[in-house]
Amino acid sequence: MDHDKIVNTRILTIAQANGCTVEDVYAALDRHPIELDRDMYLKRTLALELIRLDQLEMVFGGKALRERDVAAGALMVKIAERRATLLGLNPPIGHAVQVIQHESTNRRTSIEQARARLDEFMGIAPRSVAAANPRAALESKEVH
């Protein structure tokens, strides 16, 4: 089943369950808080998730410590991991790729650009690469 068919089925199911049209469902989705004020919605969602984790921690923390319940202790570790992930304290799993772009060595300086404009204005033929950009000509001769 392709993605569009799955989405359309879900939207149709929501419309039927609420006694409205598919257009009404789309209109409601367009008015969703994440569409209206993304930053505020994400801040509030994060706050609610942290409150839920605090509540779970209160319930299972006492049981883990007082009764030495191993399952409750394991849940405490998972709660702590989830909180750290939500707060951005855990590094992402995998490798980060950093793309570094160097400026082109053939790029002309502002003086070279001004000289080219003046040459054009005065009707002088374009200079060769070596004459227009002596630095690039020298760099192309170097062996790396």
C-alpha positions as CSV (number, residue, x, y, z in Angstrom):
1,M,0.0,0.0,0.0
2,D,1.5,3.3,-1.0
3,H,1.8,6.3,1.3
4,D,-0.9,8.4,-0.3
5,K,-3.4,5.6,0.0
6,I,-2.6,5.1,3.6
7,V,-3.0,8.9,4.3
8,N,-6.2,9.1,2.4
9,T,-7.6,6.1,4.3
10,R,-6.7,7.6,7.6
11,I,-8.2,11.0,6.7
12,L,-11.4,9.3,5.5
13,T,-11.6,7.2,8.7
14,I,-11.2,10.4,10.8
15,A,-13.9,12.1,8.8
16,Q,-16.4,9.2,9.1
17,A,-15.7,8.8,12.9
18,N,-16.4,12.5,13.5
19,G,-19.3,12.9,11.0
20,C,-17.6,15.4,8.8
21,T,-16.2,15.7,5.4
22,V,-12.6,15.1,4.3
23,E,-12.3,18.8,3.6
24,D,-13.3,19.5,7.2
25,V,-10.5,17.2,8.4
26,Y,-8.0,19.0,6.2
27,A,-9.2,22.4,7.5
28,A,-8.8,21.2,11.1
29,L,-5.2,20.0,10.3
30,D,-4.4,23.3,8.8
31,R,-5.4,25.0,12.0
32,H,-3.4,22.6,14.2
33,P,-1.1,24.5,16.7
34,I,2.0,23.2,15.0
35,E,1.0,25.0,11.9
36,L,0.0,28.2,13.6
37,D,2.9,28.7,16.1
38,R,5.4,25.9,15.8
39,D,7.8,27.1,18.5
40,M,5.1,27.5,21.2
41,Y,3.6,24.1,20.3
42,L,6.9,22.4,20.6
43,K,7.7,24.1,23.9
44,R,4.4,23.1,25.4
45,T,4.6,19.5,24.1
46,L,8.1,19.2,25.6
47,A,6.8,20.6,29.0
48,L,3.9,18.1,29.0
49,E,6.2,15.2,28.2
50,L,8.7,16.3,31.0
51,I,5.7,16.5,33.5
52,R,4.6,13.0,32.5
53,L,8.1,11.7,33.0
54,D,8.2,13.4,36.4
55,Q,5.0,11.7,37.4
56,L,6.2,8.3,36.3
57,E,9.4,8.9,38.2
58,M,7.5,9.6,41.4
59,V,5.5,6.4,41.1
60,F,8.3,4.1,40.2
61,G,11.1,5.8,42.0
62,G,9.7,5.1,45.4
63,K,9.0,1.5,44.5
64,A,12.5,1.0,43.1
65,L,14.2,2.4,46.2
66,R,11.9,1.2,49.0
67,E,11.0,-2.2,47.7
68,R,14.2,-2.7,45.7
69,D,12.0,-3.6,42.7
70,V,14.2,-4.4,39.7
71,A,11.5,-3.8,37.1
72,A,10.8,-0.4,38.7
73,G,14.5,0.4,38.7
74,A,14.8,-0.5,35.0
75,L,11.9,1.8,34.3
76,M,13.7,4.6,36.2
77,V,16.7,4.2,34.0
78,K,14.5,4.4,30.9
79,I,12.7,7.5,32.2
80,A,16.1,9.2,32.8
81,E,17.3,8.2,29.3
82,R,14.1,9.6,27.8
83,R,14.4,12.8,29.7
84,A,18.0,13.3,28.6
85,T,17.0,12.6,25.0
86,L,14.2,15.2,25.1
87,L,16.5,17.8,26.6
88,G,19.2,17.1,24.0
89,L,21.7,15.7,26.5
90,N,22.3,12.5,24.6
91,P,24.5,12.6,21.5
92,P,22.8,11.2,18.4
93,I,23.5,7.6,17.5
94,G,25.5,7.3,14.3
95,H,28.1,9.4,12.6
96,A,27.8,13.1,12.0
97,V,28.7,14.2,8.6
98,Q,30.1,17.7,8.2
99,V,30.3,19.2,4.8
100,I,33.1,21.8,4.4
101,Q,33.2,23.9,1.3
102,H,36.2,25.9,0.4
103,E,36.0,29.0,-1.7
104,S,37.0,28.6,-5.3
105,T,40.5,29.6,-6.0
106,N,39.4,31.0,-9.4
107,R,37.2,33.6,-7.7
108,R,38.3,37.1,-8.6
109,T,39.1,39.7,-5.9
110,S,37.1,43.0,-5.8
111,I,40.1,44.8,-7.5
112,E,40.1,42.2,-10.3
113,Q,36.3,42.6,-10.7
114,A,36.7,46.4,-10.8
115,R,39.5,46.2,-13.4
116,A,37.3,43.9,-15.5
117,R,34.4,46.4,-15.4
118,L,36.7,49.3,-16.3
119,D,38.2,47.3,-19.2
120,E,34.6,46.5,-20.4
121,F,33.6,50.2,-20.1
122,M,36.7,51.3,-22.0
123,G,36.2,48.6,-24.7
124,I,39.4,46.7,-23.9
125,A,39.2,43.0,-24.7
126,P,38.9,40.6,-21.7
127,R,42.2,39.6,-20.2
128,S,43.5,36.1,-20.1
129,V,43.1,34.1,-16.9
130,A,46.7,34.7,-16.0
131,A,46.4,38.5,-16.6
132,A,42.9,38.8,-15.0
133,N,43.7,36.7,-12.0
134,P,47.5,36.2,-11.5
135,R,46.9,34.5,-8.1
136,A,44.8,31.7,-9.7
137,A,47.4,31.2,-12.5
138,L,50.1,30.7,-9.9
139,E,48.0,28.4,-7.8
140,S,47.2,26.2,-10.8
141,K,50.9,25.8,-11.5
142,E,51.6,24.6,-7.9
143,V,51.8,20.8,-7.4
144,H,49.7,19.7,-4.4
